[in-house]
């Protein structure tokens, strides 16, 4: 039987100089099978980014690449798909950190927004972190922790998600567009 090289089941949607890269924990099974981010029927990501003001219209998951038109990108910490995010092991987050950091350093988004706490807690080595802006940067980008929009996350209503994501959008609006400068 010939060997087959499998690329990431869920390709990143990234470009240089984005305002924010939303960083999921890992792909869900449906997203990985379709090749489109946040495909789960109960996932609230697309509705949340629209209602919080990141996109002027609701984006269909099959058109996920349109998020780039709004200076937003999508990636995951861990590439391995699972049915539930809690199936990802702490060590997987730590092993994936260097690759994620390289992406951020190369593409220089203003902000890396982790969707949920577990990945960031493992990467930063901090068992306790608060939601929102973090004191340290990651790969040169501001770090922001947002609640996971998965329908399995019953701790946050749709309104609570929208408010948390809106706080990030307002922070990005206050700090203005990314300004490139070269220091000689």
N, C-alpha and C positions, 0 to 999 in steps of 0.2 A: 504494500500500500504506500503511495507516495506521501511525503510529508507536506503539510500545508502550513504556510505562515499566516497567522491570523493577526490582523492589525486591530487596533482598538475597536471594540464593538460599538462604541459611541464616539464619533469624531468630535474633537474640540471645535468650537465656533469662536475663533480668536482672530484678532488683527492688532497691529501696533497702535499704541496710544489710546486705547479705549478708556472711557470714564470708569467703568466697573466690569470686573469679571466675576460672575456668579459661579461659585465653586461648590458643586454638589458633593456629597459624600462618595457616591459611586453610582453607576447606572442601575436602574431598576431593570427587571427582566424584559418588560415590554419595550422600554426605551432601547435597550441593547438589541432586541430582535428587529426593531423598526429602523434603528439608526438615527432616531430623533429624540431630543432631550425632553424630559418631563411628559412622557406619553401616557403614564398611568391615568386611568379614568378618574381616580379620586385626587390626583395631584393638583394642587392649587397654585403652582408657580405662575403660569401664564396669566391667570386672572389677577393674581397679586401684583405682578410687575405692571400690568395695565392700570389697575385701580390705584396704585401708588404713584403713578405718573411717569414711569420709565418708558412706556410705549403709549402712543396716542390711540391705538386700537388694540383689540385683543388679538394676539397672534395665535394661529392654530399650530399645534406641535409639529405638524407635517411641514410647516413653513418656518421652523425654528431658526433657520439662517437669517431671517429678516431681523432678528434681534440686533445683528451687527449694524443695521441702518440707524439704530438708536444709541450708538456708542456703548453698547453692552455686549459682553461675550459670555460664553458658557464653557465650563470644563468640569472635571471631577477630580477629586484627590486620588482615588483608587479606580483603576480601569475595570476591575472584575465585577461583573454584574451579579446582583443578588436579589432575592425576593424582598428582603427587608434590610434596611441600612444597619441594623444592629447585628447582622451577620458578618460585617467587616471587622477584622481583628485590629487591635491597637497597633500591632507590629506592621500591618499593611500600611497604615497611615504613615508611620515613621519611615518605612522603606520608600514610600512614594513621595516624600517631602522634597527630596533633591530634584526630582523631575519637575514637580510643580514649581519649585523655586526658579529653575532654569527658564521655564515658560514665562514666568512673571518678569524676570530680569531681562529677557530678550524682548518682550513685547511692551513692557513698561506701562501697564494700566495704572490709572490713578489709585484704584482701590481693588482689593481682592476681598470679596464678600463670601465668607464660608457660610453655607446653608446648614446650620446645626453646629453644635459645640464639639462633638466627639473628635472630629479630625483635627481641629485646631488645638484642642486640649492635648492630644497625643503629640502633635508636631512641636508645640511650644513647651511641652513638659510641664504644663500647668493644670492640675486637677480641678481647679476652680477658676472660672472666668465669667465675666458678665456679658450680657448682650450689648451690642453696639460697637463703637469704636474701641480698638485695642491700643495700648500704649506703644507697642512695638510694630515695626514694619515687617513685611515679608517680601523678600526679593526687591525691596525698594518701594513697594506699594503700601498704602494705608490698608490696614486690616479692619474689617467690620464683621461682626457675628450677627447673623440673621436666623430666625427660626426656620427650621426645615419645613417646606411647604407640602410635604407628603401628606396625603389623606390619613396616613397612620399616626400622624402627630396630632393627637387629640388635645394636647395642652394649649393649642393656639387656635382661636376661631379665625375665620376669614378676616374679620375686622381687625383683629390683633395683628395678623400677618401684614395687612395693608399698612397699618400704622408703623410697624417696625421697619418695613421697606421704605416707607415715605420719609422716615427720619434719615435714612441713608441718602435718598434722593435730595433732600433739602440740604444736607451737609455738602454734597457734591455741588449743588447750585451755589452755595455760599462761597466755596473755594474756587469757583470758576473753572473754565477749561484748562486742560493741561498746557503748560507753557514749556516749550523745549528751550533749553539753553546749553551752550557748550562752554565749559570752563577751561580756559587755556592755561 
